[in-house]
Amino acid sequence: MNILVINSGSSSLKYQLLDFENKIVMAKGLCERIGIGGSLFTHQNSNGYKIVKEKFEMNDHRAAARRMVDALLDPNHPIITSLEEIDGIGHRVVHGGPIFSEPAIVNEEVKESIRKTYDWGPLHNPANMMGIEACEKLMPGVPQVCVFDTAFHQTLPPEAYMYGLPYRYYEKYQIRRYGFHGTSHMFVSRRCADITKFKASTLKLVTCHLGNGSSFAAVKGGKSVDTSMGLTPLAGIIMGTRCGDIDPAIVPYIAELEGITCAEVDKIMNSESGVQGISGVSSDFRDLEDAAAEGNERAKLALSMFYYQTSKIIGSYAAVLNGLEALVFTAGIGENDPKLRQTVCDQLAYLGIKLDPEANKVRGEERKISTEDSAVEVYVIPTNEELSIARQTVEILDLDKCNMEDRPC
């Protein structure tokens, strides 16, 4: 059984082709700079064949999907011989709004519903739709499924998802907390439930998806009960270029002082803020750590803010859960930054967390990093959003049930 997973951005298309039976990533690749000139194509397959940043003009997502298909069908480097060998296509869709609480098989009604979510995900959802429609034209008859980043958080109770605004704005416009990175939070929380000593049905867990975009989820018995991102992915902790939570009155205040529009302030909050805006160095945490080691005080401040806010959110979620049994670090920073994990866990020692310094010397590998006598089990669990999307695609299409392990070989 072969499942193609697509993640479309505004100018990119990322893909993986997975063979479930043999637990293999058959091929994966990335189309970059779609529609903006200087397009690049990268591809590799399980036979060792690679294309690295090939210059190939792609004016739209259909052209990108065509290049992807050509690579998958390349007779000189065969992976599949026909598109009929693809049993299903799973698409990442960032915002499902109040409409989608689970994956959905693509049809005209679903596509129209996704279009209604464009206001909530203006940077992501139109691009996700372009990927869906490109595959629809190139691979007619292959069933497609949408998997929504917001769906995992649809179990939040009203006291967690409502804002303190007039209720009419919720009734008229569905303005509320939605949360993001749900596919990642679902994957690592389920994996943690499999390996922890605590009972899965009642497990009190905080998952930390820490990368250029970062979010947290309080998970109880497998269900998300709180999350740090909100109506949009701007909310929560300070991020690479995003400011995270701020006093909302700052927006009109800056607009008035600078003589700019609220839309321009929004762009600043999304693209010029976060650790990049604080440090003046970079949005890449590796660059920040190098600069901090050389004595750059603003880089040190940016890192300290990130560590502080991470500890604060985890502590607040321990209160939400009425206790904490397990803590998971995942995504680019969470999986690869031992210093972050040590600093945060030291700050949370009052919860009975004890980190094993030797075990914590890990990057990108699944490992328990707490001591045996730690009251809270702490794990590094690499996320695998593509596998999670593929699994959900298999489930909703009711394809031949296969015994999937936690990740392909």
HUSULMO-V235987 format. One record per pair of residues at least 24 apart in sequence whose ideal C-beta (glycine too) atoms are under 6 Angstrom apart, sorted by the first residue. I is the first residue (numbers start at 1). J is the second residue. Records with the same first field share a line. If there is no record, write none. Layout:
I = J / J
This chain:
1 = 87 / 399 / 400
2 = 85 / 86 / 87
3 = 88 / 390 / 393
4 = 86 / 89
5 = 90 / 386 / 389 / 390
6 = 91 / 131
7 = 92
8 = 127 / 128 / 130 / 131
9 = 127
10 = 127
11 = 36
13 = 61 / 64 / 131
15 = 68
16 = 386
18 = 390 / 408
20 = 402
23 = 405 / 408 / 409
24 = 408
25 = 408
26 = 79
27 = 72 / 79
31 = 58 / 64
34 = 58 / 64
35 = 59 / 60
41 = 67
43 = 71
45 = 79
49 = 77
61 = 130 / 131 / 134
62 = 134
65 = 134 / 135 / 138
69 = 138
83 = 139
86 = 142
87 = 399
88 = 143 / 393 / 397
89 = 135 / 142 / 144
90 = 145 / 147 / 389 / 390 / 393
91 = 131 / 132 / 146
92 = 389
93 = 128 / 146 / 148
94 = 121 / 124 / 125 / 149
95 = 120 / 121 / 125 / 150
96 = 148 / 150 / 151
98 = 174
100 = 148 / 151
101 = 151 / 154
102 = 151
103 = 145 / 147 / 392 / 396
104 = 146
105 = 145
106 = 132 / 144
143 = 397
145 = 393 / 396
147 = 389 / 392
149 = 180 / 182 / 183
150 = 178 / 182
151 = 182
152 = 182 / 185 / 186 / 224
153 = 179 / 182 / 224 / 227
155 = 223 / 224
160 = 226
177 = 230
179 = 227 / 229
180 = 215 / 229 / 233
181 = 209 / 215
183 = 385 / 388
184 = 209 / 383 / 385
185 = 217
187 = 383 / 384 / 388
188 = 328 / 330 / 381 / 383
189 = 219
191 = 381 / 406
192 = 326 / 328 / 379
196 = 326 / 377
198 = 325
203 = 325
204 = 321 / 323 / 324 / 325
205 = 326
206 = 314 / 317 / 327
207 = 328
208 = 329 / 334
209 = 330 / 331
210 = 331 / 333 / 334
211 = 331 / 332 / 333
212 = 240
213 = 239
214 = 239
216 = 313
218 = 317 / 320 / 321
220 = 321
226 = 320
228 = 313
234 = 270
237 = 309
238 = 274 / 305 / 306 / 309
239 = 274
240 = 274 / 283
241 = 271 / 274 / 276 / 283
242 = 270 / 274
243 = 269 / 273
275 = 302
278 = 302
285 = 333
307 = 343
310 = 344
311 = 344 / 347
318 = 351
324 = 351 / 376
326 = 377
327 = 376 / 378
328 = 379 / 381
329 = 380
330 = 381 / 383
331 = 383
335 = 364 / 380 / 382
336 = 363 / 364
351 = 376
352 = 376
